[in-house]
Amino acid sequence: MAFPHLFSPLQLGSIELPNRIVHVPTDISSSHADGEVSERDIHHHRDIARGGTGFIIVGATTPDMATGRPTVTCLVADGDNYVPGLARLAESMSAIYVTGSTSGYAT
Ligand SMILES: Cc1cc2nc3c(=O)[nH]c(=O)nc-3n(C[C@H](O)[C@H](O)[C@H](O)COP(=O)(O)O)c2cc1C
């Protein structure tokens, strides 16, 4: 087998990933106009998790609306009011890491 460890678990800090398949961050620009998590965000990421991907990195997420947003409808996480939606997004997957971005793609 070319990648003998691909389907074996991996310890990442306190999290055990079920395999080493990673979904790179891809902003699908489908959040609400104010940056709130949308149902489309939930369905998109949940479906990737259901496919068996071990680790999903969510795309561009602005930590400060005042300094910019890489796409008009990317996620926003610059206030406590966004926490419930982001928590719901996290719960819809098995693992999550949110990339922060102010003016472009960044981690
Ligand atoms: C449609 C699209 C959206 C992307 N959105 C993000 C993003 O939000 N954040 C980020 O860090 N990278 C983003 N990227 C970059 C990808 O995560 C990845 O680094 C890039 O596609 C190169 O992958 P590769 O090294 O496997 O060829 C995006 C790429 C594409 C094609």
The ligand as an SDF file (V2000), in Angstrom:
LIG
                    3D

 31 33  0  0  0  0  0  0  0  0999 V2000
  -11.9160   27.8140   -3.9030 C   0  0  0  0  0  0  0  0  0  0  0  0
  -10.7540   27.8640   -2.9180 C   0  0  0  0  0  0  0  0  0  0  0  0
  -10.9490   28.4900   -1.6900 C   0  0  0  0  0  0  0  0  0  0  0  0
   -9.8910   28.5520   -0.7710 C   0  0  0  0  0  0  0  0  0  0  0  0
  -10.1080   29.1530    0.4450 N   0  0  0  0  0  0  0  0  0  0  0  0
   -9.0960   29.2020    1.3550 C   0  0  0  0  0  0  0  0  0  0  0  0
   -9.3170   29.7710    2.6470 C   0  0  0  0  0  0  0  0  0  0  0  0
  -10.4140   30.2190    2.9580 O   0  0  0  0  0  0  0  0  0  0  0  0
   -8.2800   29.8160    3.5130 N   0  0  0  0  0  0  0  0  0  0  0  0
   -7.0500   29.3120    3.1970 C   0  0  0  0  0  0  0  0  0  0  0  0
   -6.1440   29.3740    4.0380 O   0  0  0  0  0  0  0  0  0  0  0  0
   -6.8260   28.7300    1.9720 N   0  0  0  0  0  0  0  0  0  0  0  0
   -7.8100   28.6740    1.0510 C   0  0  0  0  0  0  0  0  0  0  0  0
   -7.5930   28.0880   -0.1730 N   0  0  0  0  0  0  0  0  0  0  0  0
   -6.3040   27.4630   -0.4460 C   0  0  0  0  0  0  0  0  0  0  0  0
   -6.3960   25.9500   -0.2040 C   0  0  0  0  0  0  0  0  0  0  0  0
   -6.6080   25.6930    1.1670 O   0  0  0  0  0  0  0  0  0  0  0  0
   -5.1010   25.2100   -0.6000 C   0  0  0  0  0  0  0  0  0  0  0  0
   -4.0240   25.7080    0.1600 O   0  0  0  0  0  0  0  0  0  0  0  0
   -4.8010   25.3990   -2.0470 C   0  0  0  0  0  0  0  0  0  0  0  0
   -5.9180   24.9780   -2.7800 O   0  0  0  0  0  0  0  0  0  0  0  0
   -3.5280   24.6070   -2.4550 C   0  0  0  0  0  0  0  0  0  0  0  0
   -3.7120   23.2590   -2.1860 O   0  0  0  0  0  0  0  0  0  0  0  0
   -2.5750   22.2250   -2.5580 P   0  0  0  0  0  0  0  0  0  0  0  0
   -1.3400   22.6830   -1.8430 O   0  0  0  0  0  0  0  0  0  0  0  0
   -3.0590   20.8990   -2.0510 O   0  0  0  0  0  0  0  0  0  0  0  0
   -2.4200   22.2720   -4.0530 O   0  0  0  0  0  0  0  0  0  0  0  0
   -8.6260   28.0010   -1.0870 C   0  0  0  0  0  0  0  0  0  0  0  0
   -8.4600   27.3660   -2.3420 C   0  0  0  0  0  0  0  0  0  0  0  0
   -9.5030   27.3010   -3.2290 C   0  0  0  0  0  0  0  0  0  0  0  0
   -9.2730   26.6070   -4.5650 C   0  0  0  0  0  0  0  0  0  0  0  0
  1  2  1  0
  2  3  1  0
  2 30  2  0
  3  4  2  0
  4  5  1  0
  4 28  1  0
  5  6  2  0
  6  7  1  0
  6 13  1  0
  7  8  2  0
  7  9  1  0
  9 10  1  0
 10 11  2  0
 10 12  1  0
 12 13  2  0
 13 14  1  0
 14 15  1  0
 14 28  1  0
 15 16  1  0
 16 17  1  0
 16 18  1  0
 18 19  1  0
 18 20  1  0
 20 21  1  0
 20 22  1  0
 22 23  1  0
 23 24  1  0
 24 25  2  0
 24 26  1  0
 24 27  1  0
 28 29  2  0
 29 30  1  0
 30 31  1  0
M  END
$$$$
